[in-house]
Amino acid sequence: MATKQSSKRIGREAWSAALAGALGILLMFGLYIAQPGLLTRLDLKIYDHWLPLAAASAPSPVPAIIDLDEASLAAYGQWPWPRYLLADLLTALAEYGTAAVGLDILLAEADRSSPNRLMADLERHRGLELALSGLPPELGDYDQLLAETLAGVPAVLGGFAYFKEEGPDGPWPPALRIIERERPGARPFRDLLPPALSAVLPLELFLGQTPLGFINATVDPDGVVREIPLIVRRGEEIYPALSLRALMLGLGVDSLTLVSGPYGLETVQVGGYAARVSPRGGLRLPFIGPRRTYPYFSAVDVLERKVNPEELQGRVVFLGSSAPGLMDLKATPHDRAYPAVEAHAVALDALITGNAPTLPPWAPAFQVIGVSLAGLLAALAFALIRPRAYPPVAVFLGAAAIMVSRRLFVSGLFLSPLYALLSIALEGAVFLLWRFRREEKRKFDLEIMVAKKNQEVVTLQNAVLNTVADLVEFRDKFTGGHITRTQFYLKALSVEMIRAGNEEMSGWDMDFFLASAQLHDVGKIAIPDLILNKPGKLTDEEFEIMKTHVTVGVEAIERIIKNTKEHEFLRHTLGIAGAHHEKWDGGGYPLGLKGQNIPLEGRLMAVADVYDALISERPYKKAFTHEEACQIIEVGARTHFDPALVEVFLKVKGEFARIAREAGALKGQI
């Protein structure tokens, strides 16, 4: 029977453990689906921490920055410069032998500083007709001069696409020639590419001479740039990012190969290079370090031909500004003020080296599997081990999750360990709570069992005490019901004492105290029947023998204490049995104790014992009335009784009278 109950208990605990583990996993699924902002930011920080694992040890020798820095602005004036200066800069770069120049500049408006434009504005606004002498005709229109320059240099113009709201728009140039390749089960990749609703584009005058590339960057929820859209969709047409178009120009190719698979776009190929992208066309930027990881050349040095030609020969350069005043700075994983122009160099480097990390489209499914596996392993471990072993096991499982994530990132795949770690931690918390609740239930069940056993012991104890009391009363035929009545008298006195604030009694267990009263005359068992049941008054010699019932009772109780251990019940019993015949003035027996030296239990019992003896009829006396008994006790204050207890008695004497009247129905009701 015990084995069967044990099996059922183990089965219930196994089910409860399984439910606890499932609860932890379900809570983790809820967190993963909800993607709270805090966890999203933590995920991004983990990505930033892993980033050096995928980045190259050093930048490739191809990208470089032509910087419109503070020195250039000081030498040639504030931005925007007249476009003849921009034409001179592009011409200088072509002479240096650069393979391509990407302009991280929007040339969407006409140059208002052109002489022809200035004269037209003065005539329209001021009515002035001016003529310039000695000015070469080609310098009359700086935009036309720049357009003619663009036609002869390997440059790519910048544009900015709007994906969420419409902005200014103009005629778009012809799109790239695209070669589409599909793997088995491929999905139409255009369905997943966000469409550009509008764009800030260069002047048509420029677009007719020079290819276009977009300078957009994707900003994550924490305000950090980690990705750029490598291709932009306008309807069915495809346009490249600035870095991609600059690479195409440098390689001399005019087409892109887009490879798609079951999740959409997978790879962008140009020449002999291939880059992994997200289904939305995003390219993750493998930042190597903070700003100036790539070589910077001041625009003023280029214009003044102060740069060593070998440093620019064959490079793909990007023209932009690092000057703080132009505010073209972005936050990146390594730098909170990273020049936006350098991000194009990072993208170009990723295209060349192919080391851009990716967030695979199947990552959510893998995360669900990872969370489930981590949760199951953690639940199994935490269910089998003791709580003190939780920390090292959690560290081991967490380290395993981190190691797997790290190894995948080295191979170019980012799968965050965050939710696996949270799953392990959550399972630990759930199982700690489960164990706590289980132990609390076991403790509660044990307390119930102990309380039941204690009640059985108390019941048995009371039965034994009642039997002993009955034996005493059976031998003393003149005191029937005396033990039960005195218990109720003591209860009335005790309640009033505690109500009045007696500190000593407030710490007593009243059940033990009242039960102990049954043994106050236990020593009478040793008194001969001739004396105990004598129908008349005892002689002096007989009274001395009768008085020995106190010492006999005390000795019996002390033997019990010696053979067991001291207990509150036995302490109360010893005080009552040994001191209920002592008197306040020291005239009592057996020890002749006086005043406060008499145990409180004995002083209380003295009042109850004498009151009951007074109102009870004996062969040698008639019963006193209640009023006569109360008067005798009141007179006995300071001689026989504790005067403080007499005051308490007088307050509850009505309760004493009631107990005496109902004595026949009181036995066993304490």
C-alpha angles and dihedrals in degrees: 000000000000091000091052092050090047091052091051091049092050090048092052091049091049090052092047090049090050091050090049091052092047090049091055092050093047091050089051091050088053091053092047092051093045093048096200114214093244092054091045090055091047089052090053091049090054089052090052090049091052094044097093088060091066099033120096118255090240136010119265116255094243108076123068137164126236100204126210086204133167092273092054092048090048091051100044105021137256124325133298095054123205105272094240086070089051088050090051090050093051090047090052091050091051090051089052088059100245113173093220140350120215114199113216085192131101112227095184098133135053119261106258091195093069110118093232090050092048093051091048091050093049091050092048097044103029104022091238121148109203133179126199118215125200094018113130110239093237089063094057093085116035092188091056089047091052092047091054090048092049090055090063104040132068097250136146120206122222127239133178122220127208115216104169104035136018119256135165113328139184139174110310119225122242112291127243123273105255128202109201123204123183129199119213111293092014119171121221100268096206090067090068099040111098108240120237107237094194141336146211101242135182119261114285087242089066098038091061090062106033139043122249132236129177122239098200121138128194115237116206123219091269091057095253126130112229102147144033129203100252093194131026125209122215106180103306094335124100126215127185133233117254093257093049094048091047090053090049090051092048091050093045095236126134103193140066129213115216118194118199133187140178092303097043129257114019111162139020114206127193123172105321094334130095131188128194112231137180121258086260091058095255122153116206111225114229097210110199097194146319127314119316094033084131122053117274124206120192114238090225090057090051092049091048092045093240095135120098104250091223090063093061102030110120096357128133104229132192121213115215144110137274092181109125091218091066090055094216093140130124136194113245133175091268103032136031092206105039117163107248091221090064091057087069089055089052090050091049090049090052090051091051099043097034091220099126110134117232137210099219116223090234090059094104091057090046090048090053090051091046093049091048094047094045090046094048094047091046092046092049092047096044092047092055103039134064118261093249088064093053097091097054092043091048090049091050094049091044091050090051091052091048092048092052091049091048093050091050092049091052087057090051102263122114114208109161118229090205099100093042089053091047090048091054092047092046092049089051091052093045092050093046088054090044092052091045092052091045092051090046090052091048090048090048092049090047091049090051091049092047091046089051091049091046090051089051090050091047091048090049091045092051090048090052091046092048089049092050090047090049090051091052092048091043090058092044102056093179097061103053112161091008094120094050094046093050090053090058092045089053090050092054092049093046095050091053092045092052091045088054090054104257102175096200094055094042088072095051126104098235093201090058093044096050092043090052090059089073089071098050091107098031090122090068087082086077095050115101115252092237090063099032094051100030107145092218143044116305121245119238090259092048091047090054088054090048090052090060089073086083096056092042090054093047092050091050092051092046090053089054090051091048093051095045124014136277114284133179090246092053091045091055091045092052091050094048099042094043101042111030091099094048116108130220092239093050096255096117134092158291096011103011092234117181136212117322090000087077109089112252090237089059094047091052093047091049091062094046094043096049093044091054092045091051096052093043123086118239131185089251097045145023123245117269120227120252091254092050091049092050090050092050091051092047090052090048093061111123091013109053101002140043103261092219091055091048088058090051090047092053089054093054100032089113089060089050089054092050092050091050092050093049095040094121093062098039105079113117095009100104 
